[in-house]
Amino acid sequence: MNVCPGSLLQCSSATRWIESLAADFPGLCRAAETSLSFLTLASARSPQAAHVSTMPGAENIQLDGQAQEALKSLAVSRTSAVRLWERATIIMELAAGRAKQEIAQQLGLARQTVLRWEQRFLQLGLEGLNDAPRSGRPRTIGPEKIAQIVQKTTCETPVDSTHWSTRSLATVMEVSACSIGRIWRSQKLQPHRVKTFKLSNDPLFAEKTADIVELYLNSPPDSIVWSADEQCQLQALMRTQPSMPCAPGHP
Protein backbone atom coordinates (compact mmCIF):
# COMPACT_ATOMS: atom_id res chain seq x y z
CA MET A 1 0.00 0.00 0.00
CA ASN A 2 1.59 3.24 -1.15
CA VAL A 3 0.75 6.28 0.94
CA CYS A 4 1.87 9.76 -0.11
CA PRO A 5 3.40 11.65 2.85
CA GLY A 6 2.37 14.99 1.34
CA SER A 7 -1.29 14.04 1.35
CA LEU A 8 -1.01 12.91 4.96
CA LEU A 9 0.44 16.27 6.01
CA GLN A 10 -2.40 18.12 4.35
CA CYS A 11 -5.05 15.90 5.91
CA SER A 12 -6.25 16.99 9.34
CA SER A 13 -6.99 13.37 10.40
CA ALA A 14 -3.59 11.98 9.40
CA THR A 15 -2.61 11.30 13.00
CA ARG A 16 -5.81 9.40 13.79
CA TRP A 17 -5.44 7.41 10.56
CA ILE A 18 -1.95 6.25 11.50
CA GLU A 19 -3.11 5.28 15.00
CA SER A 20 -5.94 3.15 13.61
CA LEU A 21 -3.59 1.57 11.08
CA ALA A 22 -1.20 0.58 13.89
CA ALA A 23 -4.07 -0.96 15.87
CA ASP A 24 -5.17 -3.12 12.92
CA PHE A 25 -1.61 -4.14 12.02
CA PRO A 26 0.53 -4.58 15.14
CA GLY A 27 3.61 -5.12 13.04
CA LEU A 28 3.46 -1.55 11.84
CA CYS A 29 3.68 0.00 15.33
CA ARG A 30 7.28 1.09 14.93
CA ALA A 31 6.57 2.65 11.52
CA ALA A 32 3.49 4.36 12.95
CA GLU A 33 5.50 5.87 15.80
CA THR A 34 8.06 7.15 13.29
CA SER A 35 5.29 8.68 11.15
CA LEU A 36 3.70 10.32 14.19
CA SER A 37 7.06 11.84 15.17
CA PHE A 38 7.50 13.11 11.64
CA LEU A 39 4.04 14.67 11.59
CA THR A 40 4.58 16.33 14.97
CA LEU A 41 7.91 17.83 13.82
CA ALA A 42 6.44 18.99 10.52
CA SER A 43 3.44 20.63 12.20
CA ALA A 44 5.72 22.39 14.67
CA ARG A 45 7.73 23.83 11.80
CA SER A 46 4.65 24.74 9.77
CA PRO A 47 3.74 28.48 9.69
CA GLN A 48 0.04 27.60 10.06
CA ALA A 49 0.57 25.51 13.19
CA ALA A 50 1.91 28.30 15.40
CA HIS A 51 2.46 32.02 15.39
CA VAL A 52 5.46 33.36 13.54
CA SER A 53 8.39 33.39 15.90
CA THR A 54 9.88 36.79 16.52
CA MET A 55 13.54 37.63 16.31
CA PRO A 56 15.73 37.02 19.38
CA GLY A 57 15.80 40.13 21.57
CA ALA A 58 12.74 41.72 19.94
CA GLU A 59 10.91 41.62 23.26
CA ASN A 60 13.52 44.04 24.66
CA ILE A 61 12.03 46.96 22.68
CA GLN A 62 8.81 48.12 24.26
CA LEU A 63 7.26 51.31 22.89
CA ASP A 64 4.87 53.38 24.94
CA GLY A 65 2.28 55.64 23.39
CA GLN A 66 4.47 58.74 23.41
CA ALA A 67 7.47 57.00 21.85
CA GLN A 68 5.29 55.35 19.22
CA GLU A 69 3.72 58.65 18.22
CA ALA A 70 7.13 60.32 18.02
CA LEU A 71 8.50 57.55 15.81
CA LYS A 72 5.44 57.63 13.55
CA SER A 73 5.74 61.39 13.12
CA LEU A 74 9.38 60.97 12.05
CA ALA A 75 8.50 58.14 9.69
CA VAL A 76 5.75 60.08 7.86
CA SER A 77 7.27 63.56 8.05
CA ARG A 78 8.30 65.16 4.77
CA THR A 79 10.64 67.66 6.39
CA SER A 80 12.71 65.37 8.62
CA ALA A 81 16.07 64.11 7.42
CA VAL A 82 16.29 60.77 5.63
CA ARG A 83 18.58 59.38 8.33
CA LEU A 84 15.97 60.08 11.01
CA TRP A 85 13.32 58.38 8.89
CA GLU A 86 15.52 55.30 8.54
CA ARG A 87 16.24 55.14 12.27
CA ALA A 88 12.58 55.54 13.24
CA THR A 89 11.59 52.85 10.75
CA ILE A 90 14.23 50.49 12.15
CA ILE A 91 12.95 50.86 15.71
CA MET A 92 9.30 50.41 14.74
CA GLU A 93 10.06 47.31 12.70
CA LEU A 94 12.14 45.86 15.53
CA ALA A 95 9.32 46.52 17.99
CA ALA A 96 6.96 44.72 15.60
CA GLY A 97 9.18 41.62 15.82
CA ARG A 98 10.84 41.61 12.43
CA ALA A 99 14.34 40.20 12.02
CA LYS A 100 17.30 42.52 11.61
CA GLN A 101 18.31 40.95 8.31
CA GLU A 102 14.84 41.54 6.84
CA ILE A 103 14.85 45.18 7.97
CA ALA A 104 18.32 45.68 6.52
CA GLN A 105 17.26 44.25 3.15
CA GLN A 106 14.11 46.35 3.11
CA LEU A 107 15.95 49.62 3.79
CA GLY A 108 19.08 48.76 1.84
CA LEU A 109 21.30 48.91 4.91
CA ALA A 110 23.81 46.64 6.55
CA ARG A 111 22.71 44.41 9.40
CA GLN A 112 25.31 46.05 11.63
CA THR A 113 23.59 49.40 11.09
CA VAL A 114 20.28 48.01 12.31
CA LEU A 115 22.01 46.47 15.33
CA ARG A 116 23.78 49.75 16.16
CA TRP A 117 20.57 51.80 16.24
CA GLU A 118 18.80 49.11 18.24
CA GLN A 119 21.49 49.35 20.90
CA ARG A 120 21.43 53.16 20.84
CA PHE A 121 17.66 53.17 21.33
CA LEU A 122 17.83 50.65 24.19
CA GLN A 123 20.46 52.75 25.95
CA LEU A 124 19.28 56.33 25.30
CA GLY A 125 15.71 56.08 24.05
CA LEU A 126 14.53 58.60 21.46
CA GLU A 127 17.54 60.82 22.12
CA GLY A 128 19.76 58.03 20.88
CA LEU A 129 18.37 58.38 17.36
CA ASN A 130 19.97 61.81 16.99
CA ASP A 131 23.53 62.27 15.81
CA ALA A 132 26.11 62.04 18.58
CA PRO A 133 28.38 65.06 19.18
CA ARG A 134 31.29 64.89 16.81
CA SER A 135 34.83 65.53 17.89
CA GLY A 136 36.64 68.46 16.36
CA ARG A 137 38.92 71.37 17.02
CA PRO A 138 37.91 73.41 20.08
CA ARG A 139 36.73 76.97 19.62
CA THR A 140 39.42 79.59 19.34
CA ILE A 141 37.06 82.60 19.62
CA GLY A 142 35.64 83.01 23.11
CA PRO A 143 32.42 84.70 24.24
CA GLU A 144 34.22 87.95 25.02
CA LYS A 145 35.64 88.17 21.52
CA ILE A 146 32.21 87.43 20.04
CA ALA A 147 30.65 90.18 22.16
CA GLN A 148 33.29 92.63 20.89
CA ILE A 149 32.56 91.68 17.28
CA VAL A 150 28.81 92.11 17.80
CA GLN A 151 29.27 95.47 19.49
CA LYS A 152 31.56 96.74 16.76
CA THR A 153 29.12 95.57 14.09
CA THR A 154 26.08 97.20 15.67
CA CYS A 155 27.57 100.35 17.18
CA GLU A 156 30.38 101.42 14.83
CA THR A 157 30.96 101.92 11.13
CA PRO A 158 34.22 101.82 9.20
CA VAL A 159 35.89 105.04 8.13
CA ASP A 160 35.86 104.37 4.40
CA SER A 161 32.49 102.63 4.06
CA THR A 162 28.87 102.77 5.14
CA HIS A 163 28.88 99.34 6.78
CA TRP A 164 31.19 96.55 7.75
CA SER A 165 32.03 93.64 5.50
CA THR A 166 33.33 90.30 6.68
CA ARG A 167 36.83 91.03 5.35
CA SER A 168 37.10 94.58 6.71
CA LEU A 169 35.86 93.60 10.16
CA ALA A 170 38.06 90.49 10.16
CA THR A 171 41.13 92.67 9.54
CA VAL A 172 40.27 94.95 12.47
CA MET A 173 39.33 92.15 14.88
CA GLU A 174 42.23 89.91 13.78
CA VAL A 175 40.08 86.89 12.98
CA SER A 176 39.16 85.18 9.73
CA ALA A 177 36.39 86.38 7.46
CA CYS A 178 34.67 82.99 7.76
CA SER A 179 34.52 83.44 11.54
CA ILE A 180 32.91 86.86 11.13
CA GLY A 181 30.33 85.34 8.78
CA ARG A 182 29.49 82.54 11.23
CA ILE A 183 29.08 85.01 14.09
CA TRP A 184 26.83 87.25 12.01
CA ARG A 185 24.65 84.31 11.00
CA SER A 186 24.36 83.07 14.58
CA GLN A 187 23.41 86.56 15.79
CA LYS A 188 21.24 87.22 12.69
CA LEU A 189 23.17 90.37 11.83
CA GLN A 190 22.96 91.81 8.32
CA PRO A 191 24.77 95.17 8.26
CA HIS A 192 24.69 95.27 4.46
CA ARG A 193 20.89 95.51 4.43
CA VAL A 194 20.43 99.19 5.10
CA LYS A 195 16.65 99.20 4.73
CA THR A 196 16.10 96.67 7.52
CA PHE A 197 19.15 97.31 9.69
CA LYS A 198 19.67 100.35 11.92
CA LEU A 199 22.69 100.98 14.09
CA SER A 200 22.28 101.75 17.76
CA ASN A 201 24.47 104.35 19.46
CA ASP A 202 24.08 102.65 22.85
CA PRO A 203 27.44 101.06 23.78
CA LEU A 204 25.59 98.54 25.97
CA PHE A 205 23.05 97.60 23.32
CA ALA A 206 24.04 93.91 23.21
CA GLU A 207 23.99 93.54 27.02
CA LYS A 208 20.58 95.23 27.33
CA THR A 209 19.15 93.10 24.54
CA ALA A 210 20.40 89.92 26.23
CA ASP A 211 18.88 91.00 29.57
CA ILE A 212 15.50 91.77 28.00
CA VAL A 213 15.38 88.54 26.05
CA GLU A 214 16.36 86.56 29.15
CA LEU A 215 13.59 88.29 31.10
CA TYR A 216 11.00 87.17 28.55
CA LEU A 217 12.35 83.63 28.19
CA ASN A 218 12.99 82.93 31.88
CA SER A 219 10.73 85.23 33.86
CA PRO A 220 10.88 85.05 37.68
CA PRO A 221 8.01 83.18 39.32
CA ASP A 222 4.85 85.17 40.00
CA SER A 223 6.11 88.07 37.92
CA ILE A 224 4.37 90.33 35.41
CA VAL A 225 6.23 91.82 32.46
CA TRP A 226 4.95 95.12 31.04
CA SER A 227 6.19 96.21 27.65
CA ALA A 228 5.51 99.56 25.99
CA ASP A 229 5.95 100.33 22.33
CA GLU A 230 4.98 103.02 19.90
CA GLN A 231 1.42 102.59 18.66
CA CYS A 232 0.30 103.41 15.16
CA GLN A 233 -2.01 106.18 16.35
CA LEU A 234 0.70 107.86 18.46
CA GLN A 235 3.52 110.04 17.20
CA ALA A 236 6.97 109.96 18.75
CA LEU A 237 8.29 113.32 19.88
CA MET A 238 11.81 112.67 18.66
CA ARG A 239 12.59 110.82 15.44
CA THR A 240 15.87 110.18 13.71
CA GLN A 241 14.19 110.42 10.28
CA PRO A 242 11.63 113.04 9.14
CA SER A 243 8.10 111.72 8.84
CA MET A 244 5.26 112.64 6.52
CA PRO A 245 2.63 115.07 7.89
CA CYS A 246 -0.39 113.31 9.34
CA ALA A 247 -2.81 116.15 8.60
CA PRO A 248 -2.80 119.45 6.70
CA GLY A 249 -0.92 122.09 8.62
CA HIS A 250 0.97 119.61 10.73
CA PRO A 251 4.78 120.11 10.46
C-alpha positions in Angstrom: 0.0 0.0 0.0 1.6 3.2 -1.1 0.7 6.3 0.9 1.9 9.8 -0.1 3.4 11.7 2.9 2.4 15.0 1.3 -1.3 14.0 1.3 -1.0 12.9 5.0 0.4 16.3 6.0 -2.4 18.1 4.4 -5.1 15.9 5.9 -6.2 17.0 9.3 -7.0 13.4 10.4 -3.6 12.0 9.4 -2.6 11.3 13.0 -5.8 9.4 13.8 -5.4 7.4 10.6 -1.9 6.3 11.5 -3.1 5.3 15.0 -5.9 3.2 13.6 -3.6 1.6 11.1 -1.2 0.6 13.9 -4.1 -1.0 15.9 -5.2 -3.1 12.9 -1.6 -4.1 12.0 0.5 -4.6 15.1 3.6 -5.1 13.0 3.5 -1.6 11.8 3.7 0.0 15.3 7.3 1.1 14.9 6.6 2.6 11.5 3.5 4.4 12.9 5.5 5.9 15.8 8.1 7.1 13.3 5.3 8.7 11.2 3.7 10.3 14.2 7.1 11.8 15.2 7.5 13.1 11.6 4.0 14.7 11.6 4.6 16.3 15.0 7.9 17.8 13.8 6.4 19.0 10.5 3.4 20.6 12.2 5.7 22.4 14.7 7.7 23.8 11.8 4.6 24.7 9.8 3.7 28.5 9.7 0.0 27.6 10.1 0.6 25.5 13.2 1.9 28.3 15.4 2.5 32.0 15.4 5.5 33.4 13.5 8.4 33.4 15.9 9.9 36.8 16.5 13.5 37.6 16.3 15.7 37.0 19.4 15.8 40.1 21.6 12.7 41.7 19.9 10.9 41.6 23.3 13.5 44.0 24.7 12.0 47.0 22.7 8.8 48.1 24.3 7.3 51.3 22.9 4.9 53.4 24.9 2.3 55.6 23.4 4.5 58.7 23.4 7.5 57.0 21.8 5.3 55.4 19.2 3.7 58.7 18.2 7.1 60.3 18.0 8.5 57.5 15.8 5.4 57.6 13.5 5.7 61.4 13.1 9.4 61.0 12.1 8.5 58.1 9.7 5.7 60.1 7.9 7.3 63.6 8.1 8.3 65.2 4.8 10.6 67.7 6.4 12.7 65.4 8.6 16.1 64.1 7.4 16.3 60.8 5.6 18.6 59.4 8.3 16.0 60.1 11.0 13.3 58.4 8.9 15.5 55.3 8.5 16.2 55.1 12.3 12.6 55.5 13.2 11.6 52.8 10.7 14.2 50.5 12.1 13.0 50.9 15.7 9.3 50.4 14.7 10.1 47.3 12.7 12.1 45.9 15.5 9.3 46.5 18.0 7.0 44.7 15.6 9.2 41.6 15.8 10.8 41.6 12.4 14.3 40.2 12.0 17.3 42.5 11.6 18.3 40.9 8.3 14.8 41.5 6.8 14.8 45.2 8.0 18.3 45.7 6.5 17.3 44.3 3.2 14.1 46.3 3.1 15.9 49.6 3.8 19.1 48.8 1.8 21.3 48.9 4.9 23.8 46.6 6.6 22.7 44.4 9.4 25.3 46.1 11.6 23.6 49.4 11.1 20.3 48.0 12.3 22.0 46.5 15.3 23.8 49.8 16.2 20.6 51.8 16.2 18.8 49.1 18.2 21.5 49.4 20.9 21.4 53.2 20.8 17.7 53.2 21.3 17.8 50.6 24.2 20.5 52.8 25.9 19.3 56.3 25.3 15.7 56.1 24.0 14.5 58.6 21.5 17.5 60.8 22.1 19.8 58.0 20.9 18.4 58.4 17.4 20.0 61.8 17.0 23.5 62.3 15.8 26.1 62.0 18.6 28.4 65.1 19.2 31.3 64.9 16.8 34.8 65.5 17.9 36.6 68.5 16.4 38.9 71.4 17.0 37.9 73.4 20.1 36.7 77.0 19.6 39.4 79.6 19.3 37.1 82.6 19.6 35.6 83.0 23.1 32.4 84.7 24.2 34.2 87.9 25.0 35.6 88.2 21.5 32.2 87.4 20.0 30.7 90.2 22.2 33.3 92.6 20.9 32.6 91.7 17.3 28.8 92.1 17.8 29.3 95.5 19.5 31.6 96.7 16.8 29.1 95.6 14.1 26.1 97.2 15.7 27.6 100.3 17.2 30.4 101.4 14.8 31.0 101.9 11.1 34.2 101.8 9.2 35.9 105.0 8.1 35.9 104.4 4.4 32.5 102.6 4.1 28.9 102.8 5.1 28.9 99.3 6.8 31.2 96.5 7.8 32.0 93.6 5.5 33.3 90.3 6.7 36.8 91.0 5.4 37.1 94.6 6.7 35.9 93.6 10.2 38.1 90.5 10.2 41.1 92.7 9.5 40.3 94.9 12.5 39.3 92.1 14.9 42.2 89.9 13.8 40.1 86.9 13.0 39.2 85.2 9.7 36.4 86.4 7.5 34.7 83.0 7.8 34.5 83.4 11.5 32.9 86.9 11.1 30.3 85.3 8.8 29.5 82.5 11.2 29.1 85.0 14.1 26.8 87.2 12.0 24.6 84.3 11.0 24.4 83.1 14.6 23.4 86.6 15.8 21.2 87.2 12.7 23.2 90.4 11.8 23.0 91.8 8.3 24.8 95.2 8.3 24.7 95.3 4.5 20.9 95.5 4.4 20.4 99.2 5.1 16.6 99.2 4.7 16.1 96.7 7.5 19.2 97.3 9.7 19.7 100.3 11.9 22.7 101.0 14.1 22.3 101.8 17.8 24.5 104.3 19.5 24.1 102.7 22.9 27.4 101.1 23.8 25.6 98.5 26.0 23.0 97.6 23.3 24.0 93.9 23.2 24.0 93.5 27.0 20.6 95.2 27.3 19.1 93.1 24.5 20.4 89.9 26.2 18.9 91.0 29.6 15.5 91.8 28.0 15.4 88.5 26.1 16.4 86.6 29.2 13.6 88.3 31.1 11.0 87.2 28.5 12.3 83.6 28.2 13.0 82.9 31.9 10.7 85.2 33.9 10.9 85.1 37.7 8.0 83.2 39.3 4.8 85.2 40.0 6.1 88.1 37.9 4.4 90.3 35.4 6.2 91.8 32.5 4.9 95.1 31.0 6.2 96.2 27.6 5.5 99.6 26.0 5.9 100.3 22.3 5.0 103.0 19.9 1.4 102.6 18.7 0.3 103.4 15.2 -2.0 106.2 16.3 0.7 107.9 18.5 3.5 110.0 17.2 7.0 110.0 18.7 8.3 113.3 19.9 11.8 112.7 18.7 12.6 110.8 15.4 15.9 110.2 13.7 14.2 110.4 10.3 11.6 113.0 9.1 8.1 111.7 8.8 5.3 112.6 6.5 2.6 115.1 7.9 -0.4 113.3 9.3 -2.8 116.2 8.6 -2.8 119.4 6.7 -0.9 122.1 8.6 1.0 119.6 10.7 4.8 120.1 10.5 
